[in-house]
Amino acid sequence: MTSTAVLSRSSTTTTWTRWLLWTGAPLCAFGLWQSTVAAQWAPQRFRELLALSMLACAAAWVMRRVFALSMASGLGIVWLLALLVFAGPLPVTATLLLGAAAVAVGGCLAPRASLALKCACGLALMAGVLGWLLPVPIHYRWVYLPALVLLVAWRRHALAADWSALRDGWRSSIAEHPRAAAFAMLALGLALTGCWLPTLQADDIAYHLRLPWQLLDEGRYALDPTYHVWALAPWAADIVQAIPQVVAGEESRGPVNALWIALTAVGVWQLAVALGATRRNAWLAVALYASIPLTTSLAGTMQTETPTAALLVWLMVLVAREPDAQEASGPAAAVLVGGLLGLKLAAAGLALLVLPWALWRARSRIGMRGALVSTLIALAVGGSSYAYAAIVAHNPVLPLLNGWFHSPYFAASNFDDPRWHAGFDAALPWHLTFETGRYMETFDGGIGFMIVLLGGAWLLALLHRRTRAAALTCSALVWVPLLPLQYVRYVFPALVVLVPILVAAACHADSRRAMSLLLAACVLNFAFQANGSWVLHTGAIRQVVRHVGNDRFLFENYAPERLLIEALREQGGPRGNVLYMDPGRCYVAELGERGRTVNWYAPKLEAAALSAQSDASGAQWVTLLQQQGISDVLIDETLLVPAERNALHRLGAQVRGQVGAIEWWALPAAGALR
């Protein structure tokens, strides 16, 4: 073949790949035009992001002039200071101490790994150990704080070396591409604004706050699903949240999520480089990850998808690296898999989907003994909740799959949510993008637009030799979880892993023009950031900034129960147990064992409450309240029925506080009948 023919074939291939790369752009434009996405746009939030960007850049520019810092470093400092202001100095300090201790622990496992990988492994290991110790009364500040300090002191020389390596790597990567690094840091900071919010989401105040607050108040965790059917569900994420909360004495959700997001960003950068992207393109991958609306919305919650994304992307990094860099990755990979198992059963499923590629990559270095050791490590790190649930409730995944296990704590049926069965078909990528509200409690466009806009890059990633295996694996990560249940949030970790794969493939196909397409994806995602959750869409972050240091306004509007529980705590805490009498609201997780609800989280109480409602005199309610040792009741006054009102009056209960429609009734100590 002549050189002219080779050049002609290369030119044809290049033209074809360029056309394929850009096929998503007109499709995305058409989707925006014909769908209801534009009608659900919240322009105020986009204007807020522009204002924050200008303020952050101005502050970073001043630092650059005064302290000779790079713009990227200045932006990093700006966002850290903002986190200190909005999340509080104690939670941030406690989280930084947790991060340093995690690096110390992870360094024992993988001494040659990067600081971020050590931290991810260390967090998984610490959560794994504490998971087995939850019922033991050792979870106090006077235990946690010295333990963290001793870990840092013990490994201080290694930590100093890790910090030096991180600083040198940071400076060199910024020096090569200062503008790309600054853009990535700006985007990352805008995503971190979700960490400024107090804890408001329903799942958090009904479920995830239970473990951290119980450890803070009681020093142990009760392995009892009688009054909370999720009490024995995988708890690694909540344990990581609990450590700085116990140390600081207050909730630390925002700083902990910021730590997870930072670890994820470094992992995205590393995965992009491992797949052949340049360092400049790797910075763009970080920006694209930050721009996904769910990155910000999940930062305001305690949902497991944020830490799942961090551990999953680092697992992919370990698999994608060249063989000479994988020699000591086996234990670290096992710990990451164990961490995913400890986060959620679905997260463990994602790890299993990565397994075929991992085994193929390590086929010449791993034997049966190594595989067995790795399996045991993973089970030890992530198996505590499953073991305790099997022992206590006879169902290791309670309340899931109870049609098989028949635990007495839940109905003998497999838990399912019929809301998220919209259907799986070839048009699902389109529907997820432009009809997101059908697949999550959010607004259309809340997942971002990269599935459609960068669909051509996805196809190119499947065709390109360097990215093919990673793209096939990630395709499984995205679509397999959607087969049984079409729920967008569960796909978020896979989308994070997809980002560096798309960036690497796009830039390989057409490096110069791909930058424009990727930047457009970032801007479009940020424009619709508010569509990622109702909290963002209603301007909650604007209220945080306006009422800096005072979250009362947000609680009054979104979680009034938290203010009443705070008032109850300020008066010495409840004398007995606290019952939320409304079956539609169960937001008493922060009360730990003392919290009671009458919804499906507590099936026996739910059944007893339904029976009591039939007695208009309130006598059955009186008996139920006395049997449960109830000293305080929360209820929506607009939903108070005669049976409940009569019971409260017969017991001599009095209203002690009210926020909006939610009332706090206190029962007298004797609880005598009138």
C-alpha positions, -999 to 999 in steps of 0.1 A, spaced: 0 0 0 14 34 -10 19 62 15 -8 82 -4 -33 55 1 -24 53 38 -29 90 42 -62 89 23 -75 61 45 -63 80 77 -80 111 65 -113 93 58 -111 77 92 -105 110 109 -134 126 91 -157 98 100 -148 99 137 -152 136 137 -187 133 123 -196 106 148 -182 127 177 -206 155 169 -237 135 162 -250 142 198 -250 180 194 -280 183 170 -298 155 189 -294 174 221 -305 207 205 -336 189 192 -343 175 226 -341 208 243 -364 223 217 -391 197 217 -391 187 254 -403 204 286 -368 208 299 -366 245 291 -399 252 308 -385 237 340 -353 257 339 -344 278 370 -325 307 356 -320 323 390 -298 294 400 -276 298 369 -273 336 377 -262 326 412 -235 303 398 -223 331 376 -221 355 405 -203 330 427 -179 323 399 -170 360 395 -166 364 433 -145 333 436 -123 343 406 -119 378 420 -108 365 454 -84 340 438 -69 367 416 -62 388 447 -45 358 463 -25 354 431 -13 390 432 -6 391 470 7 356 477 20 346 442 -4 316 441 -18 300 410 -55 307 401 -63 270 407 -47 271 442 -64 304 450 -98 289 440 -91 259 461 -85 281 492 -116 302 484 -138 271 484 -122 257 515 -128 290 533 -164 290 521 -169 255 535 -155 267 568 -181 295 569 -211 276 558 -204 242 573 -187 253 605 -150 252 616 -155 223 640 -170 199 614 -144 209 588 -115 204 613 -129 171 624 -132 159 588 -97 170 579 -85 150 609 -105 120 597 -89 124 562 -54 125 576 -61 94 598 -75 76 568 -44 84 548 -23 70 577 -44 38 577 -44 34 539 -7 40 538 -2 8 559 -21 -11 532 -6 5 501 25 25 510 33 34 474 -2 46 465 -11 82 460 -25 102 490 -60 102 475 -61 64 470 -47 59 506 -75 81 519 -102 62 500 -88 29 512 -84 42 548 -120 54 550 -132 20 538 -111 2 563 -121 25 592 -158 21 583 -153 -17 581 -137 -20 615 -162 3 632 -190 -16 616 -182 -47 636 -179 -26 668 -211 -6 665 -230 -24 694 -200 -20 717 -202 12 738 -169 28 727 -181 54 702 -174 85 722 -153 116 715 -128 107 742 -122 75 722 -124 87 686 -104 119 690 -73 103 707 -74 74 682 -74 98 652 -46 119 667 -25 88 675 -29 75 640 -17 108 625 12 110 650 22 74 644 24 79 606 35 115 607 67 110 586 48 90 560 21 117 560 47 144 555 61 125 526 26 121 511 18 157 515 51 167 498 44 144 469 9 158 466 21 194 467 48 187 440 23 168 418 -2 196 422 22 223 412 35 204 382 1 195 368 -11 231 373 21 246 357 15 226 326 -21 237 320 -29 266 344 -61 276 326 -76 241 325 -67 236 361 -83 268 372 -115 260 352 -117 226 368 -113 241 403 -139 267 396 -163 240 384 -155 218 414 -162 246 438 -196 253 422 -204 216 427 -193 218 464 -220 245 471 -243 216 479 -221 209 509 -231 243 523 -267 231 529 -279 217 563 -293 182 563 -329 186 549 -336 156 526 -363 132 536 -342 100 535 -316 117 557 -338 129 584 -359 97 583 -331 72 581 -294 82 576 -291 105 606 -301 77 629 -267 60 632 -245 92 636 -268 107 662 -272 75 681 -234 72 684 -231 108 694 -258 106 721 -254 70 734 -219 58 723 -233 27 707 -257 16 680 -287 -7 687 -290 -36 664 -328 -36 665 -350 -32 634 -382 -33 654 -388 4 651 -367 11 620 -367 -16 593 -335 -1 578 -316 -2 611 -294 -31 598 -290 -20 562 -254 -14 550 -240 14 570 -205 23 559 -214 57 545 -232 66 578 -203 54 598 -179 77 579 -204 106 586 -205 96 622 -168 98 630 -164 136 626 -198 142 641 -188 124 673 -155 143 673 -170 177 666 -202 172 685 -223 183 656 -234 171 622 -205 171 596 -223 160 565 -211 188 543 -174 185 550 -175 147 547 -192 150 513 -167 175 502 -139 150 511 -157 123 490 -161 147 461 -124 157 463 -113 121 462 -136 114 433 -122 144 414 -87 131 418 -98 96 407 -115 110 376 -83 129 367 -62 97 372 -86 75 352 -86 99 323 -47 99 322 -47 61 326 -69 59 295 -46 80 274 -59 115 279 -35 144 283 -33 162 316 -52 192 301 -80 168 291 -79 152 325 -86 186 341 -116 190 317 -128 156 329 -128 169 364 -149 199 353 -174 177 335 -178 155 366 -184 186 387 -210 199 363 -233 169 365 -263 183 384 -265 152 406 -230 159 419 -243 190 436 -277 177 447 -262 146 462 -236 167 480 -265 181 500 -276 146 512 -263 116 530 -271 92 501 -245 65 494 -240 74 458 -214 101 466 -190 77 484 -199 50 459 -187 72 430 -154 78 449 -146 41 456 -158 30 422 -137 54 402 -106 45 422 -113 8 416 -115 15 379 -81 34 382 -65 4 397 -78 -18 369 -70 6 341 -33 12 351 -5 -4 332 6 -38 345 38 -25 360 18 -1 381 -6 -28 394 18 -50 413 6 -39 448 -30 -30 438 -46 -63 449 -51 -55 486 -62 -20 478 -87 -32 452 -101 -58 477 -106 -30 503 -123 -8 477 -146 -37 468 -153 -43 505 -160 -6 509 -186 -7 481 -201 -38 497 -204 -19 530 -221 11 513 -249 -7 496 -259 -40 479 -262 -22 446 -227 -7 450 -214 -43 455 -231 -52 423 -212 -24 405 -180 -39 418 -190 -73 405 -195 -58 370 -159 -45 371 -146 -79 381 -144 -95 346 -122 -67 333 -101 -68 365 -96 -105 363 -86 -102 326 -61 -75 334 -46 -95 363 -48 -129 347 -11 -135 348 -6 -123 384 -34 -136 404 -40 -172 415 -67 -190 435 -49 -182 468 -48 -145 459 -84 -145 448 -94 -161 481 -75 -137 502 -89 -107 483 -125 -121 488 -119 -125 525 -106 -90 528 -136 -76 510 -160 -95 532 -143 -84 563 -144 -48 553 -179 -47 540 -197 -76 556 -206 -64 591 -242 -51 584 -250 -83 564 -237 -105 592 -256 -87 620 -288 -86 599 -286 -123 593 -281 -130 630 -306 -106 644 -333 -105 617 -326 -137 597 -323 -116 565 -289 -103 556 -303 -76 533 -334 -66 554 -359 -53 542 -349 -64 507 -357 -99 494 -378 -107 524 -400 -128 502 -371 -153 503 -358 -148 538 -392 -143 557 -378 -121 585 -404 -114 611 -395 -77 610 -410 -71 576 -437 -84 553 -429 -116 536 -425 -99 502 -397 -85 482 -394 -48 487 -401 -28 456 -410 8 446 -435 7 418 -429 44 410 -396 35 392 -409 10 367 -411 34 337 -397 7 314 -364 -2 299 -361 2 261 -338 16 234 -351 51 240 -341 51 277 -310 74 273 -333 100 257 -360 97 283 -335 98 312 -321 131 298 -352 149 288 -379 133 310 -358 128 342 -387 135 364 -401 101 354 -370 84 369 -363 103 401 -379 129 424 -364 157 404 -369 179 373 -363 171 337 -326 176 328 -316 168 363 -292 141 352 -273 164 328 -270 161 291 -238 142 284 -255 109 277 -271 124 245 -246 152 238 -216 130 241 -233 99 227 -209 99 198 -180 100 221 -194 69 239 -195 50 206 -160 61 198 -149 49 232 -163 15 224 -143 15 191 -110 29 203 -86 2 215 -73 22 245 -107 29 259 -127 -2 246 -125 -24 277 -132 5 301 -161 16 279 -176 -19 278 -173 -22 315 -188 13 321 -217 5 297 -226 -24 319 -223 -2 350 -248 23 335 -274 0 320 -274 -32 341 -287 -14 373 -315 1 352 -329 -33 341 -348 -41 373 -355 -5 384 -353 27 363 -341 51 390 -316 77 380 -298 82 413 -285 46 412 -268 53 379 -248 83 392 -216 65 402 -214 49 368 -219 83 351 -190 96 371 -168 67 358 -181 74 323 -169 110 323 -131 103 319 -138 76 294 -158 100 272 -132 127 275 -103 104 266 -122 90 236 -134 124 224 -100 140 226 -84 110 209 -108 114 180 -104 152 175 -85 168 203 -89 204 192 -127 204 184 -136 180 212 -127 207 237 -155 229 224 -180 200 227 -169 191 262 -170 227 274 -205 230 260 -215 200 280 -201 216 312 -219 249 306 -252 232 297 -250 210 328 -243 239 351 -272 259 335 -295 232 346 -278 224 379 -309 233 399 -329 206 381 -309 180 401 -331 183 432 -361 203 446 -338 218 472 -316 235 446 -346 243 424 -363 263 452 -332 284 460 -320 268 492 -283 277 486 -293 313 481 -310 312 515 -279 297 530 -257 325 517 -283 351 528 -287 337 563 -251 326 568 -246 308 601 -284 305 607 -302 276 591 -335 282 609 -352 297 578 -344 265 558 -356 242 586 -388 262 590 -396 257 553 -383 222 546 -378 203 579 -397 219 608 -394 187 629 -357 193 632 -363 226 650 -388 210 675 -363 181 682 -336 207 688 -359 225 713 -366 192 729 -328 185 731 -321 219 746 -345 211 774 -325 181 784 -338 156 758 -370 135 759 -379 118 792 -391 88 772 -396 80 736 -409 104 709 -436 93 685 -444 110 652 -481 102 648 -483 111 611 -479 80 590 -468 102 561 -439 118 580 -412 98 599 -385 125 604 -372 115 638 -341 96 628 -318 119 648 -335 107 680 -320 72 675 -337 45 696 -361 70 711 -376 79 678 -408 61 669 -430 63 638 -463 48 626 -454 44 590 -440 14 571 -405 18 586 -421 2 618 -446 -23 605 -458 -34 640 -464 2 651 -480 10 618 -505 -19 623 -512 -8 659 -518 28 649 -542 18 622 -562 -2 647 -561 27 672 -575 51 646 -608 31 646 -614 40 683 -627 76 682 -626 78 720 -588 76 719 -586 47 744 -566 25 721 -542 53 714 -537 59 751 -528 22 756 -504 23 727 -487 55 738 -483 41 773 -470 7 761 -444 25 740 -432 47 768 -440 79 748 -432 111 765 -435 134 735 -455 135 703 -449 152 670 -479 157 646 -492 178 618 -521 198 634 -540 198 601 -540 160 601 -549 154 638 -580 131 638 -605 128 668 -590 95 680 -555 111 683 -568 144 698 -589 126 724 -560 104 734 -537 134 739 -563 152 760 -570 121 781 -533 119 789 -531 155 798 -507 163 769 -499 200 762 -485 217 731 -449 228 740 -439 241 706 -450 246 670 -432 253 637 -456 258 608 -482 231 610 -460 207 630 -468 206 668 -448 191 697 -470 177 724 -455 168 758 -471 142 780 -471 146 818 -447 123 837 -475 103 853 -494 99 820 -526 96 841 -560 93 824 -584 122 827 
